[in-house]
Amino acid sequence: MSLYGKHHRAKIYKQIEVSNAIVMIKYVFALLLLLHGLIHLMGFAKAFQVAEISQLTQPITKPTGVLWGLSALLFTLASVLFILKKDSWWMWAIPAVILSQILVFSTWQDAKFGTIANVIVLVGAIIGFGTTSFYSLFENEVKSGLQQTASLPETILTEADLEYLPAPVKNYIRYAGAVGKPKVVNFNIEFEGKIRKNEQSAWMPFTSEQYNFMDVPTRLFFMKATMKHLPVAGFHCFKNGKAFMDIRLLSLLKVQYQAGREMDASETVTFFNDMCCFAPSTLVDPRVRWLETDGNKWLCCMNPA
């Protein structure tokens, strides 16, 4: 027990170290964005003779100086948005990099090392773009589902709705306190935890968002995790009986994609499990059929299409 306890604590400490390292990388990147932007003010200052800039030996015209100032502004804005965790930060970073690199080429002898910073920022911006665009697939499906259920009338679950259900299911719904309350048409769940493939695999910290819709049976699940110090995102989509799972490294590179009959069946079971655990009132849905097998054991059949 003592050896296991030490081993378990060592894993926890390692996970904390990884999380801290990721946070530190983000802070360093934000600082790089800001400092790289402020350095561009040197070109602005030289053009308008605000200060003597000995590091820039080549002459800079005032129109070009304005571009140096604009580049500094774009980088600074991108860094502020990045620190504030705004998804749009990369939209300002990419034009900043393009403008900056043009200016670097125009004063290559003095500013060539700025290319290194531009490459780092560009890579980060591409990852930011991938993260935003991948997550938007989930967001668009959620918005569509919310719009469809917004117009549904609110109805109250009554004892009459339980009439044709098996006795154990009736008791469960009553015990859950669903009777006398509005019927569930959609629900949202957020998770935070750790997952792993098997006992030999390292734990991966993750956060997730999930939306379920009952009118058109839909389960939308988006997960953000960290695997081997790299961000991984996954999108599970189940709609009208069809499902797919899309796992991407850096939200860009597909590392796993599954679809087809087995995936459809698996997600149907997961959808029904969510109904039982998170929204018992939905078990009165007429698309759910109950078949008695033995005493308190019942077989459930559901056609979500």
Kinemage of the C-alpha trace (Angstrom):
@kinemage 1
@onewidth
@group {chain A} dominant
@subgroup {mainchain}
@vectorlist {calphas} color= white
{ca met a 1} P 0.000 0.000 0.000
{ca ser a 2} L 2.800 2.359 0.866
{ca leu a 3} L 4.567 1.761 -2.457
{ca tyr a 4} L 1.316 2.285 -4.344
{ca gly a 5} L 0.658 5.471 -2.396
{ca lys a 6} L 4.082 6.863 -3.256
{ca his a 7} L 3.668 5.885 -6.902
{ca his a 8} L 0.216 7.487 -7.016
{ca arg a 9} L 1.465 10.710 -5.425
{ca ala a 10} L 4.349 10.808 -7.890
{ca lys a 11} L 1.851 10.696 -10.771
{ca ile a 12} L -0.182 13.518 -9.238
{ca tyr a 13} L 2.921 15.671 -8.785
{ca lys a 14} L 3.926 15.000 -12.386
{ca gln a 15} L 0.470 16.054 -13.637
{ca ile a 16} L 0.673 19.260 -11.583
{ca glu a 17} L 4.123 19.956 -13.049
{ca val a 18} L 2.792 19.453 -16.589
{ca ser a 19} L -0.164 21.787 -15.936
{ca asn a 20} L 2.147 24.419 -14.455
{ca ala a 21} L 4.491 24.086 -17.436
{ca ile a 22} L 1.622 24.684 -19.878
{ca val a 23} L 0.511 27.769 -17.936
{ca met a 24} L 4.098 29.037 -17.920
{ca ile a 25} L 4.414 28.526 -21.694
{ca lys a 26} L 1.254 30.575 -22.210
{ca tyr a 27} L 2.608 33.413 -20.072
{ca val a 28} L 5.933 33.353 -21.915
{ca phe a 29} L 4.124 33.426 -25.251
{ca ala a 30} L 1.993 36.382 -24.138
{ca leu a 31} L 5.143 38.193 -23.015
{ca leu a 32} L 6.817 37.445 -26.358
{ca leu a 33} L 3.815 38.909 -28.192
{ca leu a 34} L 3.933 42.072 -26.112
{ca leu a 35} L 7.707 42.614 -26.215
{ca his a 36} L 7.923 41.839 -29.923
{ca gly a 37} L 5.226 44.435 -30.519
{ca leu a 38} L 6.909 47.072 -28.361
{ca ile a 39} L 10.212 46.568 -30.209
{ca his a 40} L 8.460 47.740 -33.374
{ca leu a 41} L 8.054 51.142 -31.749
{ca met a 42} L 11.776 51.622 -32.381
{ca gly a 43} L 11.031 51.932 -36.098
{ca phe a 44} L 8.270 54.426 -35.379
{ca ala a 45} L 10.537 56.441 -33.069
{ca lys a 46} L 13.374 56.567 -35.613
{ca ala a 47} L 11.073 57.647 -38.460
{ca phe a 48} L 9.616 60.533 -36.460
{ca gln a 49} L 12.883 61.297 -34.646
{ca val a 50} L 11.275 60.777 -31.247
{ca ala a 51} L 14.515 59.236 -29.979
{ca glu a 52} L 17.955 58.273 -31.206
{ca ile a 53} L 17.789 54.587 -32.192
{ca ser a 54} L 21.340 53.438 -32.844
{ca gln a 55} L 20.270 49.812 -33.347
{ca leu a 56} L 18.563 50.778 -36.636
{ca thr a 57} L 21.265 51.981 -39.017
{ca gln a 58} L 19.110 52.218 -42.149
{ca pro a 59} L 16.891 55.279 -42.745
{ca ile a 60} L 13.136 54.861 -42.183
{ca thr a 61} L 10.624 57.150 -43.862
{ca lys a 62} L 7.620 58.511 -41.978
{ca pro a 63} L 5.089 56.397 -43.962
{ca thr a 64} L 7.144 53.316 -43.127
{ca gly a 65} L 7.369 54.501 -39.524
{ca val a 66} L 3.571 54.545 -39.374
{ca leu a 67} L 3.600 50.874 -40.460
{ca trp a 68} L 6.079 50.067 -37.683
{ca gly a 69} L 3.710 51.712 -35.209
{ca leu a 70} L 0.718 49.858 -36.648
{ca ser a 71} L 2.549 46.553 -36.302
{ca ala a 72} L 3.327 47.370 -32.657
{ca leu a 73} L -0.353 48.119 -32.059
{ca leu a 74} L -1.500 44.838 -33.644
{ca phe a 75} L 0.942 42.752 -31.609
{ca thr a 76} L -0.022 44.546 -28.401
{ca leu a 77} L -3.719 44.039 -29.065
{ca ala a 78} L -3.133 40.352 -29.835
{ca ser a 79} L -1.202 39.910 -26.579
{ca val a 80} L -3.952 41.555 -24.511
{ca leu a 81} L -6.645 39.380 -26.128
{ca phe a 82} L -4.495 36.285 -25.589
{ca ile a 83} L -4.058 37.093 -21.890
{ca leu a 84} L -7.822 37.659 -21.602
{ca lys a 85} L -8.377 34.237 -23.239
{ca lys a 86} L -10.277 35.713 -26.186
{ca asp a 87} L -10.481 33.325 -29.138
{ca ser a 88} L -10.085 36.194 -31.610
{ca trp a 89} L -6.472 36.984 -30.611
{ca trp a 90} L -5.032 35.142 -33.626
{ca met a 91} L -7.046 37.320 -36.029
{ca trp a 92} L -4.875 40.260 -34.959
{ca ala a 93} L -1.654 38.281 -34.629
{ca ile a 94} L -1.566 36.983 -38.215
{ca pro a 95} L -1.764 40.406 -39.951
{ca ala a 96} L 0.739 41.677 -37.360
{ca val a 97} L 3.193 38.935 -38.355
{ca ile a 98} L 2.711 39.590 -42.081
{ca leu a 99} L 3.241 43.335 -41.711
{ca ser a 100} L 6.171 42.803 -39.353
{ca gln a 101} L 7.941 40.415 -41.704
{ca ile a 102} L 7.565 42.846 -44.613
{ca leu a 103} L 9.191 45.523 -42.451
{ca val a 104} L 11.922 43.079 -41.377
{ca phe a 105} L 12.737 42.382 -45.023
{ca ser a 106} L 12.940 46.125 -45.687
{ca thr a 107} L 15.559 46.523 -42.927
{ca trp a 108} L 16.998 43.004 -43.021
{ca gln a 109} L 20.465 43.918 -41.810
{ca asp a 110} L 19.109 45.475 -38.613
{ca ala a 111} L 15.937 43.473 -37.963
{ca lys a 112} L 16.555 39.974 -39.352
{ca phe a 113} L 16.307 38.283 -35.929
{ca gly a 114} L 12.724 39.495 -35.706
{ca thr a 115} L 11.936 36.653 -38.126
{ca ile a 116} L 12.440 34.143 -35.305
{ca ala a 117} L 9.797 35.836 -33.154
{ca asn a 118} L 7.460 36.112 -36.141
{ca val a 119} L 7.732 32.384 -36.848
{ca ile a 120} L 6.942 31.528 -33.200
{ca val a 121} L 3.947 33.868 -33.175
{ca leu a 122} L 2.725 32.524 -36.527
{ca val a 123} L 2.831 28.927 -35.271
{ca gly a 124} L 0.878 29.964 -32.174
{ca ala a 125} L -1.651 31.856 -34.295
{ca ile a 126} L -2.181 28.851 -36.583
{ca ile a 127} L -2.874 26.699 -33.526
{ca gly a 128} L -5.234 29.411 -32.261
{ca phe a 129} L -7.049 29.386 -35.586
{ca gly a 130} L -7.356 25.591 -35.469
{ca thr a 131} L -8.696 25.689 -31.917
{ca thr a 132} L -11.321 28.303 -32.773
{ca ser a 133} L -12.443 26.693 -36.037
{ca phe a 134} L -12.691 23.179 -34.532
{ca tyr a 135} L -14.641 24.401 -31.510
{ca ser a 136} L -16.961 26.391 -33.804
{ca leu a 137} L -18.193 23.070 -35.295
{ca phe a 138} L -19.478 22.196 -31.822
{ca glu a 139} L -20.789 25.717 -31.162
{ca asn a 140} L -22.764 25.846 -34.421
{ca glu a 141} L -24.462 22.526 -33.665
{ca val a 142} L -25.325 23.750 -30.155
{ca lys a 143} L -26.796 27.011 -31.475
{ca ser a 144} L -28.877 25.082 -34.001
{ca gly a 145} L -30.224 22.789 -31.279
{ca leu a 146} L -31.042 25.670 -28.933
{ca gln a 147} L -32.885 27.523 -31.683
{ca gln a 148} L -34.984 24.433 -32.479
{ca thr a 149} L -35.962 23.788 -28.853
{ca ala a 150} L -36.611 27.450 -28.025
{ca ser a 151} L -39.988 27.340 -29.769
{ca leu a 152} L -41.179 24.141 -28.076
{ca pro a 153} L -44.064 24.658 -25.607
{ca glu a 154} L -43.370 23.949 -21.934
{ca thr a 155} L -45.340 20.979 -20.600
{ca ile a 156} L -45.469 19.527 -17.094
{ca leu a 157} L -44.711 15.859 -16.382
{ca thr a 158} L -47.735 14.269 -14.711
{ca glu a 159} L -48.641 10.871 -13.327
{ca ala a 160} L -50.631 10.266 -16.498
{ca asp a 161} L -47.379 10.361 -18.488
{ca leu a 162} L -46.068 7.449 -16.397
{ca glu a 163} L -49.099 5.228 -16.969
{ca tyr a 164} L -47.558 2.867 -19.513
{ca leu a 165} L -44.086 2.655 -17.968
{ca pro a 166} L -42.767 -0.341 -16.016
{ca ala a 167} L -43.194 -0.003 -12.222
{ca pro a 168} L -39.423 0.281 -11.504
{ca val a 169} L -39.118 3.093 -14.057
{ca lys a 170} L -42.133 4.905 -12.584
{ca asn a 171} L -40.630 4.671 -9.112
{ca tyr a 172} L -37.289 5.941 -10.352
{ca ile a 173} L -38.832 8.984 -12.052
{ca arg a 174} L -40.853 9.767 -8.921
{ca tyr a 175} L -37.801 9.316 -6.698
{ca ala a 176} L -35.854 11.716 -8.943
{ca gly a 177} L -38.526 14.353 -8.254
{ca ala a 178} L -39.389 14.855 -11.923
{ca val a 179} L -43.182 14.600 -11.572
{ca gly a 180} L -44.856 17.990 -11.455
{ca lys a 181} L -41.930 19.729 -13.107
{ca pro a 182} L -41.416 20.819 -16.752
{ca lys a 183} L -40.430 18.071 -19.156
{ca val a 184} L -36.791 18.270 -20.163
{ca val a 185} L -36.227 19.267 -23.805
{ca asn a 186} L -32.486 19.890 -23.520
{ca phe a 187} L -29.755 19.922 -20.901
{ca asn a 188} L -26.156 21.012 -20.520
{ca ile a 189} L -23.390 19.230 -18.578
{ca glu a 190} L -19.820 20.313 -17.847
{ca phe a 191} L -17.135 17.928 -16.657
{ca glu a 192} L -13.628 18.311 -15.288
{ca gly a 193} L -11.424 15.344 -14.488
{ca lys a 194} L -8.817 12.898 -15.744
{ca ile a 195} L -9.044 10.041 -18.246
{ca arg a 196} L -6.742 7.312 -19.483
{ca lys a 197} L -6.825 4.504 -22.017
{ca asn a 198} L -5.880 1.707 -19.593
{ca glu a 199} L -4.128 1.086 -16.270
{ca gln a 200} L -0.706 1.412 -17.903
{ca ser a 201} L -1.466 4.768 -19.542
{ca ala a 202} L -0.838 8.135 -17.911
{ca trp a 203} L -3.823 10.147 -16.731
{ca met a 204} L -4.833 13.017 -19.016
{ca pro a 205} L -6.516 16.055 -17.399
{ca phe a 206} L -9.554 17.219 -19.347
{ca thr a 207} L -12.526 19.561 -19.360
{ca ser a 208} L -15.654 19.031 -21.414
{ca glu a 209} L -18.963 20.569 -22.444
{ca gln a 210} L -22.023 18.584 -23.414
{ca tyr a 211} L -25.473 19.458 -24.757
{ca asn a 212} L -28.312 16.984 -25.221
{ca phe a 213} L -31.498 17.722 -27.150
{ca met a 214} L -34.593 15.512 -27.054
{ca asp a 215} L -36.815 16.754 -29.912
{ca val a 216} L -34.264 15.626 -32.497
{ca pro a 217} L -32.197 13.167 -30.424
{ca thr a 218} L -28.811 14.875 -30.269
{ca arg a 219} L -25.738 14.588 -28.055
{ca leu a 220} L -22.902 17.062 -28.583
{ca phe a 221} L -19.753 16.503 -26.552
{ca phe a 222} L -16.580 18.589 -26.813
{ca met a 223} L -13.490 17.747 -24.773
{ca lys a 224} L -10.192 19.537 -24.221
{ca ala a 225} L -7.342 17.419 -22.844
{ca thr a 226} L -3.566 17.339 -22.551
{ca met a 227} L -1.633 14.347 -23.887
{ca lys a 228} L 2.152 14.199 -23.559
{ca his a 229} L 2.255 17.928 -22.806
{ca leu a 230} L 0.319 18.709 -26.030
{ca pro a 231} L -3.289 19.955 -26.257
{ca val a 232} L -5.792 17.497 -27.720
{ca ala a 233} L -9.438 18.238 -28.532
{ca gly a 234} L -12.274 15.832 -29.265
{ca phe a 235} L -15.753 16.311 -30.693
{ca his a 236} L -18.442 13.605 -30.362
{ca cys a 237} L -21.580 14.294 -32.375
{ca phe a 238} L -24.711 12.130 -32.239
{ca lys a 239} L -27.724 13.305 -34.214
{ca asn a 240} L -30.704 11.470 -35.707
{ca gly a 241} L -29.125 8.115 -34.959
{ca lys a 242} L -25.834 8.921 -36.715
{ca ala a 243} L -22.608 9.578 -34.829
{ca phe a 244} L -18.959 10.402 -35.301
{ca met a 245} L -15.944 10.997 -33.068
{ca asp a 246} L -13.205 13.396 -34.189
{ca ile a 247} L -10.004 13.647 -32.093
{ca arg a 248} L -7.389 16.229 -33.103
{ca leu a 249} L -3.920 17.129 -31.908
{ca leu a 250} L -3.566 20.917 -31.512
{ca ser a 251} L -7.159 21.035 -32.868
{ca leu a 252} L -5.611 20.694 -36.338
{ca leu a 253} L -4.241 17.199 -36.935
{ca lys a 254} L -6.723 14.315 -36.893
{ca val a 255} L -5.332 11.499 -34.760
{ca gln a 256} L -8.548 9.482 -34.611
{ca tyr a 257} L -11.847 9.556 -36.451
{ca gln a 258} L -14.639 7.018 -36.097
{ca ala a 259} L -18.050 6.763 -37.719
{ca gly a 260} L -20.348 3.989 -38.883
{ca arg a 261} L -22.785 1.457 -37.437
{ca glu a 262} L -20.752 0.568 -34.338
{ca met a 263} L -20.286 4.230 -33.496
{ca asp a 264} L -24.001 4.895 -34.068
{ca ala a 265} L -24.984 2.046 -31.717
{ca ser a 266} L -22.433 3.070 -29.073
{ca glu a 267} L -23.578 6.705 -29.020
{ca thr a 268} L -27.245 5.638 -28.929
{ca val a 269} L -26.507 3.717 -25.733
{ca thr a 270} L -24.603 6.716 -24.341
{ca phe a 271} L -27.502 9.023 -25.218
{ca phe a 272} L -29.959 6.730 -23.418
{ca asn a 273} L -27.608 6.494 -20.441
{ca asp a 274} L -27.623 10.314 -20.237
{ca met a 275} L -31.429 10.248 -20.228
{ca cys a 276} L -31.440 7.845 -17.286
{ca cys a 277} L -28.757 9.612 -15.244
{ca phe a 278} L -29.270 13.310 -15.976
{ca ala a 279} L -32.893 13.705 -17.154
{ca pro a 280} L -35.115 10.858 -15.881
{ca ser a 281} L -38.279 12.623 -17.048
{ca thr a 282} L -37.231 11.958 -20.657
{ca leu a 283} L -37.823 8.222 -20.120
{ca val a 284} L -41.511 8.809 -20.939
{ca asp a 285} L -40.441 9.484 -24.535
{ca pro a 286} L -42.654 7.328 -26.858
{ca arg a 287} L -39.572 6.358 -28.876
{ca val a 288} L -38.441 4.292 -25.869
{ca arg a 289} L -39.991 0.801 -25.673
{ca trp a 290} L -39.778 -1.365 -22.576
{ca leu a 291} L -39.714 -5.185 -22.745
{ca glu a 292} L -39.909 -7.212 -19.535
{ca thr a 293} L -37.308 -9.955 -19.241
{ca asp a 294} L -37.347 -11.121 -15.624
{ca gly a 295} L -39.016 -9.492 -12.636
{ca asn a 296} L -37.417 -6.093 -12.096
{ca lys a 297} L -35.211 -6.453 -15.170
{ca trp a 298} L -36.385 -4.675 -18.295
{ca leu a 299} L -34.978 -4.513 -21.799
{ca cys a 300} L -35.115 -1.108 -23.430
{ca cys a 301} L -35.359 -0.491 -27.161
{ca met a 302} L -34.913 3.004 -28.587
{ca asn a 303} L -35.038 4.274 -32.143
{ca pro a 304} L -33.475 7.767 -32.147
{ca ala a 305} L -33.800 8.324 -35.897
